[in-house]
Amino acid sequence: MSADPLDSPPRPPADLRSQRLPALAVAALLLFNYPLLALWDHPVLVLGLPLFPAMLFGLWALLIALLAWLMERD
C-alpha cells in the first residue's frame, strides 16, 4: 500500500536560508562601503557620540542581530 501524496505534510519552500545569508552579506558590504558611509560623516552628536561611529556600531549590531535571527529560525 503506497502513501497518498495528499496525506503527507506539505513540503517547506526551498531553503531560504541559502538565499538570505548571501543577501545579508551583500547588504553588509553595501552598507559599509564608502558612498553610504559618507552619508553619516557629519559633525553631529547622537547621545553625546559622534554620528559616524554611532551609526557604524548601530549598523554592525543590526547586522549581527539579523544574522542571529536568520540562523535561529526554523
C-alpha positions as CSV (number, residue, x, y, z in Angstrom):
1,M,0.0,0.0,0.0
2,S,1.6,3.3,-1.1
3,A,1.2,6.5,0.8
4,D,-1.2,9.1,-0.7
5,P,0.7,12.3,-1.6
6,L,-2.2,14.3,-0.2
7,D,-1.8,12.8,3.3
8,S,1.9,13.8,3.6
9,P,2.7,17.1,5.3
10,P,3.3,20.0,2.9
11,R,7.0,20.4,1.9
12,P,8.6,23.6,3.0
13,P,9.7,26.0,0.3
14,A,13.2,25.9,-1.0
15,D,15.8,26.6,1.7
16,L,15.5,30.3,2.0
17,R,18.4,30.4,4.4
18,S,20.7,29.7,1.5
19,Q,19.3,32.8,-0.2
20,R,19.1,35.1,2.8
21,L,22.6,34.7,4.1
22,P,24.3,35.8,0.9
23,A,21.8,38.7,0.6
24,L,22.7,39.7,4.2
25,A,26.4,39.6,3.3
26,V,25.8,41.8,0.2
27,A,23.7,44.2,2.2
28,A,26.6,44.4,4.8
29,L,29.1,45.1,2.0
30,L,26.9,47.8,0.6
31,L,26.2,49.4,4.0
32,F,29.9,49.5,4.9
33,N,31.1,50.8,1.6
34,Y,32.2,54.4,1.0
35,P,29.2,56.1,-0.7
36,L,26.7,55.0,2.1
37,L,29.2,55.6,4.9
38,A,29.7,59.2,3.7
39,L,26.0,59.9,4.5
40,W,26.8,59.7,8.2
41,D,30.1,61.6,8.2
42,H,28.8,64.9,9.6
43,P,29.7,66.8,12.8
44,V,26.5,65.8,14.7
45,L,26.3,64.2,18.1
46,V,23.9,61.4,18.9
47,L,23.6,60.8,22.7
48,G,26.9,62.5,23.1
49,L,28.6,60.4,20.5
50,P,29.7,61.5,17.0
51,L,27.2,60.3,14.4
52,F,29.7,58.3,12.3
53,P,30.9,55.9,15.0
54,A,27.4,55.6,16.4
55,M,26.0,54.6,13.0
56,L,28.8,52.2,12.4
57,F,28.1,50.5,15.7
58,G,24.4,50.6,15.1
59,L,24.7,49.0,11.7
60,W,27.1,46.4,13.0
61,A,24.8,45.5,15.8
62,L,21.8,45.3,13.4
63,L,23.6,43.0,11.0
64,I,24.6,40.7,13.9
65,A,21.0,40.7,15.2
66,L,19.7,39.9,11.7
67,L,22.2,37.1,11.3
68,A,21.3,35.6,14.6
69,W,17.6,35.8,13.8
70,L,18.1,34.1,10.4
71,M,20.2,31.3,11.9
72,E,17.7,30.6,14.7
73,R,14.6,30.5,12.5
74,D,13.1,27.1,11.9
